[in-house]
């Protein structure tokens, strides 16, 4: 990948992130990202929870960006598995959805 392609992809990703933070689930994103590593680590003893946490953030960001319905977001979170549900339940604004 050359530097121009990298810059183009980075610019696209930054625009997507801006859309996510301006979308329907912006509060949930902010609350989710406000969880501490200790809070996330309390769910499982290995690093799986941090990987799932990152995936959960991605799902909520994308749901916000495309204005996914609450039912669809709930389904996407459930598809990530039990660890994602436990993380989501630590965030009051997400717990109400799941």
Backbone as a printed PyTorch tensor [residue, N CA C, xyz], in Angstrom:
tensor([[[  0.8390,  -1.1710,   0.0000],
         [  0.0000,   0.0000,   0.0000],
         [  0.8910,   1.2430,   0.0000]],

        [[  0.6370,   2.1250,  -0.9200],
         [  1.4360,   3.3440,  -0.9470],
         [  0.8430,   4.3820,   0.0000]],

        [[  1.5680,   5.4540,   0.2200],
         [  1.1780,   6.4610,   1.2020],
         [ -0.1170,   7.1710,   0.8010]],

        [[ -0.3380,   7.3780,  -0.4760],
         [ -1.5650,   8.0480,  -0.9230],
         [ -2.8000,   7.1790,  -0.6570]],

        [[ -2.6660,   5.8910,  -0.8990],
         [ -3.7680,   4.9700,  -0.6270],
         [ -4.0450,   4.9210,   0.8790]],

        [[ -2.9750,   4.8970,   1.6610],
         [ -3.1120,   4.9100,   3.1090],
         [ -3.8560,   6.1580,   3.5660]],

        [[ -3.4650,   7.3180,   3.0520],
         [ -4.1100,   8.5750,   3.4160],
         [ -5.5840,   8.5750,   3.0160]],

        [[ -5.8950,   8.0310,   1.8570],
         [ -7.2720,   7.9770,   1.3770],
         [ -8.1180,   7.1030,   2.3020]],

        [[ -7.5900,   5.9250,   2.6380],
         [ -8.3190,   5.0130,   3.5210],
         [ -8.4880,   5.6100,   4.9160]],

        [[ -7.4710,   6.2830,   5.3910],
         [ -7.5400,   6.9170,   6.7040],
         [ -8.6020,   8.0150,   6.7070]],

        [[ -8.6450,   8.8030,   5.6570],
         [ -9.6430,   9.8730,   5.5440],
         [-11.0630,   9.2890,   5.5180]],

        [[-11.2540,   8.1830,   4.7940],
         [-12.5590,   7.5190,   4.7460],
         [-12.9550,   7.0150,   6.1310]],

        [[-12.0130,   6.4000,   6.8210],
         [-12.2860,   5.8490,   8.1490],
         [-12.6180,   6.9580,   9.1390]],

        [[-11.9310,   8.0760,   9.0440],
         [-12.2030,   9.1980,   9.9350],
         [-13.5990,   9.7700,   9.6670]],

        [[-14.0090,   9.8170,   8.4240],
         [-15.3620,  10.2800,   8.0840],
         [-16.4040,   9.3110,   8.6450]],

        [[-16.1540,   8.0110,   8.5460],
         [-17.0640,   7.0100,   9.1070],
         [-17.1670,   7.1640,  10.6160]],

        [[-16.0310,   7.3730,  11.2750],
         [-16.0350,   7.5440,  12.7270],
         [-16.8420,   8.7780,  13.1300]],

        [[-16.6960,   9.8600,  12.3830],
         [-17.4520,  11.0720,  12.6660],
         [-18.9520,  10.7980,  12.5450]],

        [[-19.3330,  10.0660,  11.4950],
         [-20.7460,   9.7070,  11.3110],
         [-21.2470,   8.8760,  12.4930]],

        [[-20.4310,   7.9620,  12.9690],
         [-20.8230,   7.1040,  14.0910],
         [-21.0740,   7.9400,  15.3420]],

        [[-20.1690,   8.8900,  15.6070],
         [-20.2990,   9.7020,  16.8110],
         [-21.3960,  10.7440,  16.6990]],

        [[-21.9380,  10.9230,  15.4980],
         [-23.0600,  11.8360,  15.3010],
         [-24.3710,  11.0640,  15.1350]],

        [[-24.3090,   9.7300,  15.1300],
         [-25.4690,   8.8900,  14.8620],
         [-26.3240,   8.6090,  16.0790]],

        [[-27.2690,   7.7270,  15.8740],
         [-28.2790,   7.3950,  16.8750],
         [-27.6980,   6.8530,  18.1770]],

        [[-26.5900,   6.1460,  18.1100],
         [-26.0300,   5.4910,  19.2950],
         [-24.7740,   6.1880,  19.8250]],

        [[-24.6700,   7.4940,  19.5870],
         [-23.4740,   8.2280,  20.0250],
         [-23.2860,   8.1550,  21.5430]],

        [[-24.3880,   8.2150,  22.2950],
         [-24.2670,   8.1350,  23.7550],
         [-23.7740,   6.7610,  24.1950]],

        [[-24.2790,   5.7200,  23.5420],
         [-23.8480,   4.3620,  23.8740],
         [-22.3670,   4.1690,  23.5600]],

        [[-21.9180,   4.7470,  22.4540],
         [-20.4960,   4.6570,  22.0860],
         [-19.6500,   5.3290,  23.1680]],

        [[-20.0320,   6.5440,  23.5420],
         [-19.2740,   7.2710,  24.5590],
         [-19.2620,   6.5260,  25.8900]],

        [[-20.4080,   5.9970,  26.2810],
         [-20.4770,   5.2480,  27.5410],
         [-19.6350,   3.9800,  27.4790]],

        [[-19.7200,   3.2870,  26.3630],
         [-18.9610,   2.0500,  26.1800],
         [-17.4580,   2.3180,  26.2160]],

        [[-17.0470,   3.3690,  25.5450],
         [-15.6240,   3.6940,  25.5170],
         [-15.1340,   4.2230,  26.8600]],

        [[-16.0750,   4.5900,  27.7300],
         [-15.7190,   5.0700,  29.0570],
         [-15.4260,   3.9620,  30.0620]],

        [[-15.6930,   2.7190,  29.6780],
         [-15.3680,   1.6040,  30.5820],
         [-13.8550,   1.5150,  30.7570]],

        [[-13.4460,   1.2320,  31.9600],
         [-12.0070,   1.0730,  32.2200],
         [-11.5650,  -0.3450,  31.8460]],

        [[-10.2790,  -0.5050,  31.6720],
         [ -9.7170,  -1.8300,  31.3830],
         [-10.0340,  -2.7830,  32.5350]],

        [[ -9.9990,  -2.2840,  33.7460],
         [-10.2990,  -3.1130,  34.9190],
         [-11.7390,  -3.6180,  34.8420]],

        [[-12.6730,  -2.7430,  34.4630],
         [-14.0730,  -3.1590,  34.3500],
         [-14.2390,  -4.2430,  33.2910]],

        [[-13.5730,  -4.0690,  32.1620],
         [-13.6740,  -5.0560,  31.0850],
         [-12.9720,  -6.3460,  31.4900]],

        [[-11.7900,  -6.2340,  32.1050],
         [-11.0280,  -7.4160,  32.5160],
         [-11.7370,  -8.2370,  33.5880]],

        [[-12.6730,  -7.6350,  34.2910],
         [-13.3710,  -8.3640,  35.3460],
         [-14.3160,  -9.4300,  34.7850]],

        [[-14.5390,  -9.4230,  33.4980],
         [-15.4860, -10.3540,  32.8820],
         [-14.8650, -11.7220,  32.6420]],

        [[-13.6590, -11.7670,  32.1120],
         [-12.9690, -13.0400,  31.9030],
         [-11.5160, -12.8950,  32.3320]],

        [[-10.8790, -13.9800,  32.7320],
         [ -9.5090, -13.9000,  33.2180],
         [ -8.4510, -13.7890,  32.1160]],

        [[ -8.8540, -13.9580,  30.8620],
         [ -7.8670, -13.8810,  29.7770],
         [ -8.0790, -12.6070,  28.9570]],

        [[ -7.4290, -12.5100,  27.8300],
         [ -7.5340, -11.3180,  26.9940],
         [ -8.7260, -11.3500,  26.0380]],

        [[ -9.5120, -12.3970,  26.0790],
         [-10.6660, -12.5160,  25.1940],
         [-11.5960, -11.3280,  25.3480]],

        [[-11.7890, -10.8830,  26.5920],
         [-12.7250,  -9.7940,  26.8210],
         [-12.3140,  -8.5060,  26.1210]],

        [[-11.0370,  -8.2130,  26.0480],
         [-10.5920,  -6.9880,  25.3680],
         [-10.8330,  -7.0820,  23.8570]],

        [[-10.6410,  -8.2600,  23.3080],
         [-10.9010,  -8.4600,  21.8800],
         [-12.3960,  -8.2930,  21.5980]],

        [[-13.2220,  -8.8890,  22.4240],
         [-14.6770,  -8.7740,  22.2640],
         [-15.1250,  -7.3370,  22.5050]],

        [[-14.5230,  -6.6760,  23.4820],
         [-14.8140,  -5.2670,  23.7700],
         [-14.5680,  -4.4220,  22.5210]],

        [[-13.4570,  -4.6370,  21.8720],
         [-13.1330,  -3.9010,  20.6430],
         [-14.1720,  -4.1970,  19.5560]],

        [[-14.5560,  -5.4620,  19.4150],
         [-15.5700,  -5.8330,  18.4300],
         [-16.9130,  -5.1880,  18.7540]],

        [[-17.2490,  -5.1310,  20.0370],
         [-18.5090,  -4.5210,  20.4620],
         [-18.5240,  -3.0340,  20.1150]],

        [[-17.4270,  -2.3480,  20.3770],
         [-17.3300,  -0.9330,  20.0110],
         [-17.5350,  -0.7660,  18.5080]],

        [[-16.9010,  -1.6210,  17.7190],
         [-17.0350,  -1.5540,  16.2670],
         [-18.4840,  -1.7540,  15.8420]],

        [[-19.1570,  -2.7280,  16.4290],
         [-20.5570,  -3.0040,  16.0900],
         [-21.4400,  -1.8040,  16.4220]],

        [[-21.2550,  -1.2310,  17.6170],
         [-22.0910,  -0.0990,  18.0160],
         [-21.7850,   1.1270,  17.1530]],

        [[-20.5190,   1.3520,  16.8340],
         [-20.1660,   2.4700,  15.9550],
         [-20.8320,   2.3180,  14.5920]],

        [[-20.7420,   1.1300,  14.0230],
         [-21.3270,   0.9050,  12.6970],
         [-22.8490,   1.0090,  12.7520]],

        [[-23.4500,   0.4970,  13.8240],
         [-24.9050,   0.6090,  13.9850],
         [-25.3250,   2.0720,  14.0570]],

        [[-24.5370,   2.8730,  14.7310],
         [-24.8250,   4.2970,  14.8410],
         [-24.6530,   4.9870,  13.4960]],

        [[-23.5980,   4.6290,  12.8030],
         [-23.3030,   5.2620,  11.5090],
         [-24.4160,   5.0250,  10.4920]],

        [[-24.9800,   3.8140,  10.4930],
         [-26.0010,   3.4700,   9.4950],
         [-27.4260,   3.5310,  10.0600]],

        [[-27.5490,   4.0150,  11.3130],
         [-28.8550,   4.1170,  11.9770],
         [-29.6100,   2.7870,  12.0090]],

        [[-28.9140,   1.7620,  12.4430],
         [-29.5050,   0.4280,  12.6040],
         [-30.5810,   0.4910,  13.6900]],

        [[-31.6320,  -0.2770,  13.5440],
         [-32.6850,  -0.2880,  14.5610],
         [-32.1410,  -0.9000,  15.8480]],

        [[-32.8290,  -0.6170,  16.9560],
         [-32.4110,  -1.1750,  18.2410],
         [-32.4810,  -2.6950,  18.2290]],

        [[-33.5020,  -3.2380,  17.5860],
         [-33.6380,  -4.7000,  17.5050],
         [-32.4740,  -5.3030,  16.7230]],

        [[-32.0820,  -4.6450,  15.6500],
         [-30.9570,  -5.1550,  14.8540],
         [-29.6470,  -5.0400,  15.6260]],

        [[-29.4660,  -3.9260,  16.3380],
         [-28.2540,  -3.7710,  17.1460],
         [-28.1990,  -4.8430,  18.2250]],

        [[-29.3210,  -5.0610,  18.8910],
         [-29.3850,  -6.1070,  19.9230],
         [-28.9700,  -7.4520,  19.3400]],

        [[-29.4560,  -7.7700,  18.1550],
         [-29.1140,  -9.0420,  17.5030],
         [-27.6210,  -9.1110,  17.1900]],

        [[-27.0500,  -8.0160,  16.6910],
         [-25.6080,  -7.9990,  16.3750],
         [-24.7850,  -8.2170,  17.6430]],

        [[-25.2170,  -7.6090,  18.7480],
         [-24.4900,  -7.7800,  20.0110],
         [-24.5960,  -9.2300,  20.4820]],

        [[-25.7830,  -9.8080,  20.3960],
         [-25.9670, -11.2110,  20.7920],
         [-25.0800, -12.1350,  19.9620]],

        [[-24.9100, -11.8190,  18.6840],
         [-24.0800, -12.6420,  17.8140],
         [-22.6170, -12.6380,  18.2420]],

        [[-22.1940, -11.5940,  18.9550],
         [-20.8190, -11.5430,  19.4580],
         [-20.6070, -12.4930,  20.6350]],

        [[-21.6990, -12.9200,  21.2690],
         [-21.5930, -13.9140,  22.3290],
         [-21.7900, -13.3730,  23.7240]],

        [[-21.6440, -14.2880,  24.6890],
         [-21.9190, -14.0030,  26.0960],
         [-21.0200, -12.9170,  26.6730]],

        [[-19.7480, -12.9060,  26.2920],
         [-18.8270, -11.9000,  26.8220],
         [-19.2790, -10.5080,  26.3760]],

        [[-19.6770, -10.3640,  25.1300],
         [-20.1560,  -9.0690,  24.6300],
         [-21.4070,  -8.6250,  25.3730]],

        [[-22.2970,  -9.5650,  25.6550],
         [-23.5060,  -9.2250,  26.4090],
         [-23.1550,  -8.7470,  27.8170]],

        [[-22.1960,  -9.4040,  28.4510],
         [-21.7800,  -8.9990,  29.7990],
         [-21.1600,  -7.6050,  29.7800]],

        [[-20.3580,  -7.3240,  28.7570],
         [-19.7600,  -5.9860,  28.6380],
         [-20.8630,  -4.9600,  28.4090]],

        [[-21.7760,  -5.2520,  27.4910],
         [-22.8590,  -4.3150,  27.1810],
         [-23.6900,  -4.0170,  28.4200]],

        [[-23.8870,  -5.0010,  29.2760],
         [-24.6900,  -4.8150,  30.4870],
         [-23.9930,  -3.9350,  31.5160]],

        [[-22.6970,  -3.7120,  31.3650],
         [-21.9680,  -2.8080,  32.2590],
         [-22.2180,  -1.3430,  31.8800]],

        [[-22.8090,  -1.1260,  30.7130],
         [-23.0890,   0.2230,  30.2270],
         [-24.6100,   0.4320,  30.2800]],

        [[-25.0880,   1.2500,  31.2130],
         [-26.5390,   1.4130,  31.3750],
         [-27.2920,   1.7150,  30.0700]],

        [[-26.7440,   2.5630,  29.2290],
         [-27.4410,   2.9110,  27.9890],
         [-27.5060,   1.7460,  27.0170]],

        [[-26.5850,   0.8090,  27.1070],
         [-26.6320,  -0.4060,  26.2750],
         [-27.4160,  -1.5130,  26.9670]],

        [[-27.3120,  -1.5650,  28.2740],
         [-28.0230,  -2.6130,  29.0300],
         [-29.5180,  -2.5480,  28.7500]],

        [[-30.0210,  -1.3500,  28.5600],
         [-31.4420,  -1.1830,  28.2640],
         [-31.8230,  -1.8190,  26.9260]],

        [[-30.8610,  -1.9330,  26.0210],
         [-31.1270,  -2.5300,  24.6980],
         [-31.0460,  -4.0400,  24.7280]],

        [[-30.1660,  -4.5880,  25.5590],
         [-29.9560,  -6.0290,  25.5730],
         [-30.6270,  -6.6520,  26.7760]]])
